[in-house]
Amino acid sequence: MKRTRKIGAKRAACVCVCVCVALAGAAFAASDETEKKVGESAASVETEKKVGESAASVETEKKVGESAASVETENRRDAEARTRRAVEETVSATVDEPEKLRRLDKTAPIWVSSDRKRVVLGGVVCLREGPLEFFACRRGSKEHESVVSLDVAPHLIHAALLAVGAKQGKPAKFDPVFVPPTGEEIEIELRWRDAASETVRKVRAQETVRVAETGREMSESWVFTGGLFGVDAEGKKYYLANVTGEIFGVSNFPGSVLDVPFESSSDNALLTFEANTDKIPPTGTPTALILTRKNKPNGATVGAERKK
């Protein structure tokens, strides 16, 4: 009986041990699972933190970029405003009887004299060396191949020339054979203030352009062709030079408001004219352009021959 009790006690003890081991194992397993979940939760929190930091960084970069763009835009506007003021001051200081000038636009630097004898434009020198396709272009278009940049819509220049009585001709034709541009001859004078002496300097616009091969200054006047109108995809008409920026050409472009009255190639390999550096003020110099009629019979020049 005692033996039986001892065996029972031992079995009970074994069962207790097994239960304890099992419970301990379950506890350890639960602990491992808890630690695993805690670890995953911590990793999730860390990931969310990094995502948040990344998003914050992107947002910060975006704001910095927007701020820099805003500053750049404001600086550009300030620079443009300073340039406009400098141009206006140059026109007032260099043009004879500036009190007779009447603005043709609220903001653009273009005037017609009250006696309807002059068109005055304000511009900036944009090139002193290199081949030319234009004497003047619209700002933001052909500055790399023009002497002067004008912040004026070309159609306003067309209207101003008509206002002073200039006779409009026709642009050059190329097919089937070349037909030179026609129109009343227009003289252009370039004026600016010399930075060193503060004196007013004057040159004919032709003097700033020379034949690349011979170095001879261009002598012929421009003719008022009037340019061309185009038609957009919706069938609406638009003034071509407003889009192309071609205002006063030295190569034949049908859209130019003024063109040279002879055949002049726009092929880069055959460019005829270049900037006459000695007669051009430093780039960035504010200038006044004074346009006047030559008043020849019918105001037309057709197929003028360029002297060699």
C-alpha positions in Angstrom: 0.0 0.0 0.0 2.8 2.3 0.9 4.6 1.4 -2.3 1.5 2.2 -4.3 1.2 5.6 -2.6 4.9 6.3 -3.4 4.4 5.4 -7.0 1.3 7.6 -7.2 3.1 10.5 -5.6 6.0 10.1 -8.1 3.5 10.1 -11.0 1.8 13.1 -9.6 5.1 14.9 -9.3 6.0 14.0 -12.9 2.7 15.2 -14.1 3.2 18.4 -12.2 6.7 18.8 -13.7 5.3 18.1 -17.2 2.5 20.6 -16.6 5.0 23.2 -15.4 7.3 22.5 -18.3 4.4 22.8 -20.7 3.2 26.0 -19.0 6.7 27.4 -19.0 7.0 26.5 -22.7 3.7 28.2 -23.4 4.8 31.2 -21.4 8.1 31.4 -23.3 6.3 31.0 -26.6 3.8 33.7 -25.6 6.7 35.8 -24.5 8.5 35.3 -27.8 5.3 36.1 -29.7 4.8 39.2 -27.6 8.3 40.3 -28.2 7.9 39.7 -31.9 4.7 41.8 -32.0 6.4 44.5 -29.9 9.3 44.4 -32.3 7.0 44.6 -35.3 5.1 47.4 -33.7 8.4 49.3 -33.0 9.5 48.7 -36.6 6.1 49.9 -37.8 6.5 53.0 -35.7 10.0 53.6 -37.0 8.8 53.1 -40.5 6.0 55.6 -40.0 8.4 58.0 -38.5 10.8 57.7 -41.5 7.8 58.0 -43.9 6.7 61.1 -42.0 10.2 62.5 -42.0 10.5 61.8 -45.7 7.1 63.4 -46.4 8.1 66.4 -44.3 11.4 66.6 -46.1 9.7 66.5 -49.5 7.2 69.2 -48.3 10.1 71.3 -47.1 12.0 70.9 -50.4 8.8 71.8 -52.2 8.4 74.9 -50.1 12.0 75.8 -50.5 11.7 75.3 -54.3 8.5 77.4 -54.4 10.2 80.1 -52.3 13.3 80.1 -54.6 11.0 80.3 -57.7 9.1 83.1 -56.1 12.3 85.0 -55.4 13.5 84.4 -58.9 10.3 85.6 -60.4 10.3 88.7 -58.2 13.9 89.4 -59.1 13.1 89.0 -62.8 10.2 91.4 -62.5 12.3 93.9 -60.6 15.0 93.7 -63.3 12.4 94.1 -66.1 10.9 97.1 -64.2 14.4 98.7 -63.9 15.0 98.1 -67.6 11.7 99.7 -68.6 12.5 102.8 -66.5 16.0 103.0 -68.0 14.5 102.8 -71.5 11.9 105.5 -70.8 14.6 107.8 -69.3 16.8 107.2 -72.4 13.9 108.1 -74.8 13.2 111.3 -72.8 16.8 112.2 -72.7 17.8 111.5 -76.3 14.8 112.3 -78.5 14.2 115.8 -79.7 11.1 117.4 -78.3 10.0 114.4 -76.2 7.0 116.4 -75.0 5.5 115.9 -78.5 5.5 112.1 -78.2 2.2 110.3 -77.7 2.1 106.8 -76.3 0.6 104.2 -78.5 0.3 101.6 -75.6 -0.1 101.9 -71.9 3.1 100.0 -71.1 5.0 99.2 -74.2 7.8 101.7 -75.1 6.3 103.0 -78.4 5.3 106.5 -79.3 4.1 108.5 -82.3 4.9 112.2 -82.5 2.0 114.7 -82.4 3.0 116.0 -85.8 2.8 112.4 -87.1 6.4 112.5 -88.5 8.1 110.1 -86.2 7.7 106.7 -84.6 9.8 106.2 -81.5 10.7 102.8 -79.9 12.5 102.1 -76.8 14.9 99.1 -76.8 18.0 97.4 -75.4 21.2 96.4 -77.2 21.4 92.6 -77.1 24.3 91.7 -79.4 27.6 93.4 -80.6 29.3 90.5 -82.4 28.3 87.7 -84.7 26.1 87.0 -87.7 22.8 88.9 -88.1 19.4 88.0 -89.4 17.7 91.1 -87.9 18.5 94.5 -86.8 15.7 94.4 -84.2 13.6 91.6 -82.8 10.9 91.3 -80.1 12.2 90.6 -76.6 12.5 86.9 -75.9 12.8 85.8 -79.5 15.9 86.4 -81.8 18.3 88.2 -79.5 21.1 85.9 -80.6 21.0 87.3 -84.1 19.7 90.9 -83.6 21.4 94.1 -82.5 18.4 95.5 -80.6 15.6 93.8 -78.5 12.3 95.6 -78.3 9.7 94.9 -75.6 6.9 95.9 -78.1 4.4 93.8 -79.9 5.2 94.1 -83.7 1.6 94.8 -84.7 1.8 98.0 -82.7 4.9 99.1 -84.8 2.9 98.3 -87.9 0.0 100.4 -86.6 2.3 103.3 -85.7 3.9 103.4 -89.2 0.4 103.5 -90.7 -0.4 106.3 -88.3 2.4 108.5 -89.7 1.3 107.8 -93.2 3.8 105.2 -94.3 2.8 103.2 -97.4 2.7 99.4 -96.9 4.1 97.1 -99.6 4.5 93.4 -99.8 6.9 90.8 -98.2 9.4 88.9 -100.3 8.2 86.0 -102.4 10.4 82.9 -103.1 8.4 80.6 -105.3 8.6 80.1 -108.2 11.3 82.8 -108.4 12.5 85.4 -105.9 10.5 88.7 -105.8 12.1 91.3 -103.5 10.0 93.0 -100.8 8.3 96.3 -101.5 7.1 99.2 -99.5 7.9 102.8 -98.5 11.5 103.3 -97.4 11.9 103.9 -93.6 15.0 105.4 -92.0 16.0 104.2 -88.5 18.2 106.2 -86.2 19.7 104.6 -83.1 20.3 106.9 -80.1 21.7 106.3 -76.6 23.6 108.1 -73.8 27.3 107.4 -73.7 28.1 106.0 -70.2 31.4 107.8 -69.8 30.6 111.3 -71.2 26.8 111.3 -70.7 26.5 112.7 -74.2 23.9 111.6 -76.7 25.2 109.3 -79.4 23.5 108.9 -82.8 24.0 106.5 -85.6 22.0 105.3 -88.6 20.8 101.8 -87.9 22.5 100.7 -91.1 25.9 101.6 -89.6 25.5 98.9 -87.0 25.2 96.3 -89.8 28.0 95.3 -92.2 28.5 92.9 -95.0 30.4 89.9 -93.6 32.5 89.4 -96.7 33.7 93.0 -97.3 33.1 94.7 -94.0 31.2 97.4 -95.8 28.4 99.0 -93.8 24.8 98.4 -95.0 23.6 101.6 -96.9 20.1 100.7 -98.1 17.1 101.7 -96.1 14.5 99.2 -94.9 11.1 99.0 -96.6 7.7 98.8 -94.9 6.4 95.5 -96.1 3.9 95.2 -93.3 4.6 91.5 -92.6 2.0 88.8 -92.8 -1.0 87.3 -91.0 -1.2 83.7 -90.2 -4.2 81.5 -89.3 -4.2 79.2 -86.2 -5.8 75.8 -85.8 -9.1 77.3 -84.9 -9.1 79.5 -88.0 -8.3 82.7 -86.2 -6.0 85.3 -87.8 -2.9 86.5 -86.0 0.0 88.8 -86.8 2.9 86.5 -87.6 5.7 88.7 -86.2 3.9 88.8 -82.8 4.7 85.0 -82.6 8.1 84.9 -84.4 9.5 88.1 -83.0 10.8 89.1 -86.5 10.6 92.9 -86.6 13.4 94.6 -88.7 15.1 92.0 -90.9 18.4 92.0 -92.7 17.6 88.6 -94.1 14.3 88.1 -96.0 11.6 86.9 -93.7 8.0 87.4 -95.0 6.8 88.1 -91.4 9.1 91.0 -90.7 7.5 94.4 -90.4 10.5 96.0 -92.2 12.7 94.1 -94.6 15.7 94.9 -96.8 14.7 95.5 -100.5 16.9 92.9 -102.1 17.6 89.2 -101.9 19.3 88.3 -98.6 19.7 84.7 -97.5 18.6 83.4 -94.1 20.7 80.3 -94.6 23.1 80.1 -91.7 25.9 78.9 -94.1 25.3 81.9 -96.3 24.5 84.7 -93.8 25.3 88.0 -95.5 25.5 90.4 -92.6 27.1 90.7 -89.2 27.2 93.1 -86.3 29.4 96.1 -86.9 30.8 96.1 -83.3 32.6 99.5 -83.4 29.3 101.3 -84.0 27.2 99.4 -81.4 27.1 100.4 -77.7 27.7 97.8 -74.9 25.1 95.1 -74.6 22.3 96.0 -72.1 22.5 99.7 -73.2 19.0 101.3 -73.3 18.3 102.9 -76.7 15.8 104.9 -78.6 15.0 104.0 -82.2 13.5 106.9 -84.3 11.7 105.8 -87.4 10.9 108.4 -90.2 9.6 108.2 -93.7 11.9 109.0 -96.7 9.0 110.3 -98.7 10.0 109.0 -102.1 7.3 108.9 -104.9 4.8 106.2 -104.0 7.0 105.2 -101.1 8.1 102.1 -102.8 11.5 100.5 -103.4 11.6 97.3 -105.4 14.5 95.0 -106.1 17.3 97.4 -105.0 20.7 96.2 -105.9 23.3 95.9 -103.1 26.6 97.5 -104.0 29.6 95.2 -103.6 
